[in-house]
Amino acid sequence: MADKSFKSGQRVTLESVAEATGIHRATLSKIASQRAYNTTTDVLEKLCRFFECSWSEIAEYVPDDLVPTASNEQH
C-alpha cells in the first residue's frame, strides 16, 4: 500500500482498496493483519490488478507444518 501511495501521490487506505476492488474491508483487514490468512485466488487477482503487481509480491506459499495454529500462536 505504501508503494501505491508513493506512486500515486495519494494515501491508499483499506477503505479505498475495498471500494476500488469490491473486496470487503473486513477481508482486507484480515489479510493485512493475520499471518497465514487463507483467501481466494479471486481476491488475489483483484489485489494484483489494483496494485499492478504479481501474486508473488502479495502472497507466499507456506507449507501446512509451518502455519501457526491458535494453540501455538504468540501474541
DRENKEGU-487663 format. One record per atom (N, C-alpha, C, O): residue number from 0; residue in three letters; chain; atom name; x, y, z. Coordinates in Angstrom, 2 decimals, padded with zeros to 5 digits. Example, Ala and Ser with C-alpha at 12.3 -4.5 7.8 and 13.67 -1.06 7.14 Angstrom:
  nr rest kette atom       X       Y       Z
   0  Ala     A    N  013.19 -005.69  007.80
   0  Ala     A   CA  012.30 -004.50  007.80
   0  Ala     A    C  013.20 -003.30  007.80
   0  Ala     A    O  014.24 -003.32  008.46
   1  Ser     A    N  012.85 -002.25  007.08
   1  Ser     A   CA  013.67 -001.06  007.14
   1  Ser     A    C  012.90  000.03  007.87
   1  Ser     A    O  013.41  001.14  008.04
END
This chain:
  nr rest kette atom       X       Y       Z
   0  Met     A    N  000.82 -001.18  000.00
   0  Met     A   CA  000.00  000.00  000.00
   0  Met     A    C  000.87  001.25  000.00
   0  Met     A    O  000.52  002.26 -000.60
   1  Ala     A    N  002.00  001.16  000.69
   1  Ala     A   CA  002.90  002.31  000.73
   1  Ala     A    C  003.43  002.63 -000.66
   1  Ala     A    O  003.51  003.80 -001.03
   2  Asp     A    N  003.80  001.61 -001.43
   2  Asp     A   CA  004.29  001.84 -002.78
   2  Asp     A    C  003.23  002.48 -003.66
   2  Asp     A    O  003.52  003.41 -004.42
   3  Lys     A    N  002.00  001.99 -003.55
   3  Lys     A   CA  000.90  002.56 -004.34
   3  Lys     A    C  000.67  004.01 -003.94
   3  Lys     A    O  000.44  004.87 -004.79
   4  Ser     A    N  000.73  004.28 -002.64
   4  Ser     A   CA  000.56  005.67 -002.16
   4  Ser     A    C  001.65  006.56 -002.73
   4  Ser     A    O  001.38  007.67 -003.19
   5  Phe     A    N  002.89  006.07 -002.69
   5  Phe     A   CA  004.02  006.85 -003.18
   5  Phe     A    C  003.88  007.13 -004.68
   5  Phe     A    O  004.06  008.26 -005.13
   6  Lys     A    N  003.55  006.09 -005.44
   6  Lys     A   CA  003.44  006.24 -006.90
   6  Lys     A    C  002.30  007.16 -007.31
   6  Lys     A    O  002.42  007.94 -008.26
   7  Ser     A    N  001.18  007.07 -006.58
   7  Ser     A   CA  000.02  007.88 -006.97
   7  Ser     A    C  000.02  009.26 -006.34
   7  Ser     A    O -000.68  010.16 -006.81
   8  Gly     A    N  000.81  009.44 -005.28
   8  Gly     A   CA  000.82  010.72 -004.59
   8  Gly     A    C -000.39  010.91 -003.70
   8  Gly     A    O -000.63  012.01 -003.20
   9  Gln     A    N -001.16  009.84 -003.50
   9  Gln     A   CA -002.34  009.90 -002.65
   9  Gln     A    C -002.28  008.76 -001.64
   9  Gln     A    O -001.74  007.69 -001.92
  10  Arg     A    N -002.85  009.00 -000.47
  10  Arg     A   CA -002.87  007.99  000.58
  10  Arg     A    C -003.81  006.85  000.17
  10  Arg     A    O -004.95  007.10 -000.23
  11  Val     A    N -003.34  005.62  000.27
  11  Val     A   CA -004.16  004.45 -000.04
  11  Val     A    C -004.57  003.82  001.28
  11  Val     A    O -003.71  003.44  002.09
  12  Thr     A    N -005.86  003.69  001.50
  12  Thr     A   CA -006.39  003.11  002.73
  12  Thr     A    C -007.10  001.80  002.41
  12  Thr     A    O -007.39  001.51  001.25
  13  Leu     A    N -007.39  001.01  003.45
  13  Leu     A   CA -008.16 -000.21  003.24
  13  Leu     A    C -009.52  000.12  002.64
  13  Leu     A    O -010.04 -000.63  001.81
  14  Glu     A    N -010.09  001.24  003.05
  14  Glu     A   CA -011.38  001.65  002.51
  14  Glu     A    C -011.30  001.92  001.01
  14  Glu     A    O -012.18  001.52  000.25
  15  Ser     A    N -010.23  002.61  000.59
  15  Ser     A   CA -010.10  002.93 -000.83
  15  Ser     A    C -009.82  001.67 -001.65
  15  Ser     A    O -010.30  001.55 -002.78
  16  Val     A    N -009.07  000.72 -001.10
  16  Val     A   CA -008.82 -000.55 -001.79
  16  Val     A    C -010.13 -001.33 -001.89
  16  Val     A    O -010.45 -001.88 -002.94
  17  Ala     A    N -010.89 -001.37 -000.80
  17  Ala     A   CA -012.18 -002.07 -000.79
  17  Ala     A    C -013.12 -001.48 -001.85
  17  Ala     A    O -013.76 -002.22 -002.59
  18  Glu     A    N -013.19 -000.18 -001.90
  18  Glu     A   CA -014.06  000.49 -002.86
  18  Glu     A    C -013.64  000.20 -004.30
  18  Glu     A    O -014.49 -000.05 -005.15
  19  Ala     A    N -012.35  000.23 -004.56
  19  Ala     A   CA -011.85  000.04 -005.92
  19  Ala     A    C -011.91 -001.41 -006.39
  19  Ala     A    O -012.05 -001.67 -007.58
  20  Thr     A    N -011.79 -002.36 -005.45
  20  Thr     A   CA -011.72 -003.77 -005.83
  20  Thr     A    C -013.00 -004.55 -005.61
  20  Thr     A    O -013.20 -005.60 -006.22
  21  Gly     A    N -013.86 -004.05 -004.74
  21  Gly     A   CA -015.06 -004.80 -004.39
  21  Gly     A    C -014.81 -005.84 -003.31
  21  Gly     A    O -015.70 -006.63 -002.99
  22  Ile     A    N -013.61 -005.85 -002.75
  22  Ile     A   CA -013.28 -006.77 -001.66
  22  Ile     A    C -013.73 -006.12 -000.36
  22  Ile     A    O -013.44 -004.95 -000.11
  23  His     A    N -014.42 -006.89  000.47
  23  His     A   CA -014.94 -006.35  001.73
  23  His     A    C -013.79 -005.86  002.60
  23  His     A    O -012.73 -006.48  002.65
  24  Arg     A    N -014.00 -004.74  003.27
  24  Arg     A   CA -012.96 -004.15  004.11
  24  Arg     A    C -012.50 -005.12  005.20
  24  Arg     A    O -011.32 -005.15  005.54
  25  Ala     A    N -013.41 -005.90  005.76
  25  Ala     A   CA -013.04 -006.87  006.81
  25  Ala     A    C -012.08 -007.92  006.26
  25  Ala     A    O -011.16 -008.34  006.96
  26  Thr     A    N -012.29 -008.34  005.03
  26  Thr     A   CA -011.38 -009.30  004.39
  26  Thr     A    C -010.00 -008.69  004.22
  26  Thr     A    O -008.99 -009.33  004.50
  27  Leu     A    N -009.96 -007.45  003.75
  27  Leu     A   CA -008.67 -006.76  003.59
  27  Leu     A    C -007.96 -006.60  004.92
  27  Leu     A    O -006.74 -006.77  005.00
  28  Ser     A    N -008.70 -006.30  005.96
  28  Ser     A   CA -008.12 -006.14  007.29
  28  Ser     A    C -007.51 -007.45  007.77
  28  Ser     A    O -006.42 -007.46  008.34
  29  Lys     A    N -008.21 -008.56  007.53
  29  Lys     A   CA -007.69 -009.87  007.93
  29  Lys     A    C -006.43 -010.22  007.15
  29  Lys     A    O -005.47 -010.72  007.72
  30  Ile     A    N -006.44 -009.95  005.85
  30  Ile     A   CA -005.26 -010.22  005.03
  30  Ile     A    C -004.07 -009.42  005.54
  30  Ile     A    O -002.95 -009.92  005.60
  31  Ala     A    N -004.32 -008.17  005.91
  31  Ala     A   CA -003.24 -007.29  006.36
  31  Ala     A    C -002.72 -007.63  007.75
  31  Ala     A    O -001.55 -007.39  008.05
  32  Ser     A    N -003.57 -008.19  008.60
  32  Ser     A   CA -003.16 -008.35  010.00
  32  Ser     A    C -002.97 -009.79  010.47
  32  Ser     A    O -002.30 -010.01  011.48
  33  Gln     A    N -003.53 -010.76  009.78
  33  Gln     A   CA -003.43 -012.15  010.24
  33  Gln     A    C -002.41 -012.91  009.43
  33  Gln     A    O -002.56 -013.08  008.22
  34  Arg     A    N -001.38 -013.38  010.08
  34  Arg     A   CA -000.38 -014.19  009.41
  34  Arg     A    C -001.04 -015.49  008.98
  34  Arg     A    O -001.79 -016.09  009.75
  35  Ala     A    N -000.76 -015.93  007.78
  35  Ala     A   CA -001.30 -017.17  007.21
  35  Ala     A    C -002.80 -017.12  007.01
  35  Ala     A    O -003.46 -018.15  007.10
  36  Tyr     A    N -003.35 -015.93  006.73
  36  Tyr     A   CA -004.78 -015.83  006.41
  36  Tyr     A    C -005.03 -016.52  005.07
  36  Tyr     A    O -004.29 -016.30  004.12
  37  Asn     A    N -006.05 -017.32  005.01
  37  Asn     A   CA -006.40 -018.06  003.81
  37  Asn     A    C -007.42 -017.26  003.00
  37  Asn     A    O -008.48 -016.90  003.51
  38  Thr     A    N -007.09 -016.97  001.74
  38  Thr     A   CA -008.00 -016.21  000.89
  38  Thr     A    C -008.18 -016.93 -000.44
  38  Thr     A    O -007.62 -018.00 -000.64
  39  Thr     A    N -008.94 -016.36 -001.34
  39  Thr     A   CA -009.21 -016.98 -002.63
  39  Thr     A    C -008.34 -016.38 -003.73
  39  Thr     A    O -007.80 -015.29 -003.58
  40  Thr     A    N -008.23 -017.12 -004.82
  40  Thr     A   CA -007.47 -016.60 -005.96
  40  Thr     A    C -008.17 -015.39 -006.58
  40  Thr     A    O -007.52 -014.52 -007.15
  41  Asp     A    N -009.49 -015.34 -006.46
  41  Asp     A   CA -010.24 -014.18 -006.96
  41  Asp     A    C -009.81 -012.90 -006.23
  41  Asp     A    O -009.62 -011.86 -006.86
  42  Val     A    N -009.67 -012.99 -004.92
  42  Val     A   CA -009.24 -011.83 -004.13
  42  Val     A    C -007.81 -011.45 -004.50
  42  Val     A    O -007.51 -010.27 -004.67
  43  Leu     A    N -006.93 -012.45 -004.64
  43  Leu     A   CA -005.55 -012.16 -005.03
  43  Leu     A    C -005.49 -011.49 -006.40
  43  Leu     A    O -004.71 -010.55 -006.61
  44  Glu     A    N -006.31 -011.96 -007.32
  44  Glu     A   CA -006.32 -011.37 -008.65
  44  Glu     A    C -006.77 -009.91 -008.61
  44  Glu     A    O -006.18 -009.06 -009.28
  45  Lys     A    N -007.80 -009.62 -007.84
  45  Lys     A   CA -008.28 -008.24 -007.71
  45  Lys     A    C -007.21 -007.34 -007.08
  45  Lys     A    O -007.02 -006.20 -007.51
  46  Leu     A    N -006.52 -007.85 -006.08
  46  Leu     A   CA -005.45 -007.07 -005.44
  46  Leu     A    C -004.30 -006.83 -006.41
  46  Leu     A    O -003.75 -005.73 -006.46
  47  Cys     A    N -003.92 -007.86 -007.17
  47  Cys     A   CA -002.85 -007.69 -008.16
  47  Cys     A    C -003.22 -006.66 -009.21
  47  Cys     A    O -002.39 -005.85 -009.62
  48  Arg     A    N -004.47 -006.68 -009.65
  48  Arg     A   CA -004.92 -005.71 -010.64
  48  Arg     A    C -004.85 -004.30 -010.05
  48  Arg     A    O -004.38 -003.37 -010.71
  49  Phe     A    N -005.32 -004.14 -008.82
  49  Phe     A   CA -005.32 -002.82 -008.18
  49  Phe     A    C -003.90 -002.30 -007.96
  49  Phe     A    O -003.60 -001.15 -008.27
  50  Phe     A    N -003.02 -003.17 -007.42
  50  Phe     A   CA -001.66 -002.75 -007.09
  50  Phe     A    C -000.69 -002.88 -008.27
  50  Phe     A    O  000.48 -002.52 -008.16
  51  Glu     A    N -001.19 -003.41 -009.40
  51  Glu     A   CA -000.35 -003.60 -010.59
  51  Glu     A    C  000.90 -004.38 -010.24
  51  Glu     A    O  002.03 -003.92 -010.46
  52  Cys     A    N  000.67 -005.58 -009.68
  52  Cys     A   CA  001.79 -006.42 -009.26
  52  Cys     A    C  001.48 -007.88 -009.55
  52  Cys     A    O  000.39 -008.21 -010.03
  53  Ser     A    N  002.42 -008.75 -009.28
  53  Ser     A   CA  002.22 -010.18 -009.46
  53  Ser     A    C  001.85 -010.83 -008.12
  53  Ser     A    O  002.03 -010.24 -007.06
  54  Trp     A    N  001.33 -012.04 -008.20
  54  Trp     A   CA  000.94 -012.76 -006.99
  54  Trp     A    C  002.10 -012.89 -006.02
  54  Trp     A    O  001.92 -012.77 -004.81
  55  Ser     A    N  003.29 -013.14 -006.54
  55  Ser     A   CA  004.45 -013.35 -005.67
  55  Ser     A    C  004.81 -012.11 -004.85
  55  Ser     A    O  005.54 -012.21 -003.86
  56  Glu     A    N  004.31 -010.96 -005.25
  56  Glu     A   CA  004.58 -009.74 -004.50
  56  Glu     A    C  003.60 -009.53 -003.34
  56  Glu     A    O  003.85 -008.73 -002.45
  57  Ile     A    N  002.48 -010.25 -003.36
  57  Ile     A   CA  001.49 -010.06 -002.30
  57  Ile     A    C  001.15 -011.34 -001.53
  57  Ile     A    O  000.48 -011.28 -000.50
  58  Ala     A    N  001.62 -012.50 -002.02
  58  Ala     A   CA  001.28 -013.76 -001.37
  58  Ala     A    C  002.51 -014.66 -001.33
  58  Ala     A    O  003.45 -014.51 -002.12
  59  Glu     A    N  002.48 -015.60 -000.40
  59  Glu     A   CA  003.59 -016.53 -000.24
  59  Glu     A    C  003.03 -017.89  000.14
  59  Glu     A    O  002.12 -017.98  000.96
  60  Tyr     A    N  003.57 -018.94 -000.45
  60  Tyr     A   CA  003.19 -020.30 -000.09
  60  Tyr     A    C  003.85 -020.65  001.23
  60  Tyr     A    O  005.05 -020.49  001.41
  61  Val     A    N  003.03 -021.14  002.16
  61  Val     A   CA  003.54 -021.58  003.46
  61  Val     A    C  003.06 -023.01  003.68
  61  Val     A    O  001.85 -023.25  003.76
  62  Pro     A    N  003.98 -023.98  003.77
  62  Pro     A   CA  003.58 -025.37  003.99
  62  Pro     A    C  002.75 -025.50  005.27
  62  Pro     A    O  002.95 -024.76  006.23
  63  Asp     A    N  001.81 -026.46  005.27
  63  Asp     A   CA  000.92 -026.66  006.41
  63  Asp     A    C  001.66 -026.79  007.74
  63  Asp     A    O  001.19 -026.28  008.76
  64  Asp     A    N  002.80 -027.47  007.74
  64  Asp     A   CA  003.51 -027.67  009.00
  64  Asp     A    C  004.15 -026.39  009.54
  64  Asp     A    O  004.62 -026.36  010.68
  65  Leu     A    N  004.17 -025.33  008.74
  65  Leu     A   CA  004.73 -024.05  009.20
  65  Leu     A    C  003.66 -023.01  009.50
  65  Leu     A    O  003.97 -021.92  009.96
  66  Val     A    N  002.39 -023.34  009.25
  66  Val     A   CA  001.29 -022.43  009.52
  66  Val     A    C  000.99 -022.47  011.01
  66  Val     A    O  000.73 -023.54  011.56
  67  Pro     A    N  001.03 -021.30  011.67
  67  Pro     A   CA  000.74 -021.29  013.11
  67  Pro     A    C -000.72 -021.64  013.38
  67  Pro     A    O -001.62 -021.26  012.62
  68  Thr     A    N -000.94 -022.35  014.46
  68  Thr     A   CA -002.29 -022.67  014.89
  68  Thr     A    C -002.62 -021.81  016.10
  68  Thr     A    O -001.74 -021.20  016.70
  69  Ala     A    N -003.89 -021.77  016.46
  69  Ala     A   CA -004.32 -020.94  017.59
  69  Ala     A    C -003.62 -021.38  018.87
  69  Ala     A    O -003.37 -020.55  019.75
  70  Ser     A    N -003.30 -022.66  019.00
  70  Ser     A   CA -002.68 -023.15  020.24
  70  Ser     A    C -001.21 -022.79  020.36
  70  Ser     A    O -000.69 -022.68  021.47
  71  Asn     A    N -000.49 -022.59  019.21
  71  Asn     A   CA  000.93 -022.24  019.31
  71  Asn     A    C  001.25 -020.85  018.83
  71  Asn     A    O  002.43 -020.48  018.75
  72  Glu     A    N  000.26 -020.08  018.50
  72  Glu     A   CA  000.46 -018.70  018.04
  72  Glu     A    C  000.71 -017.78  019.23
  72  Glu     A    O  000.00 -017.84  020.24
  73  Gln     A    N  001.73 -016.93  019.11
  73  Gln     A   CA  002.05 -015.99  020.19
  73  Gln     A    C  001.54 -014.60  019.82
  73  Gln     A    O  001.60 -014.20  018.65
  74  His     A    N  001.03 -013.87  020.80
  74  His     A   CA  000.53 -012.51  020.56
  74  His     A    C  001.41 -011.52  021.24
  74  His     A    O  001.16 -010.31  021.16
END
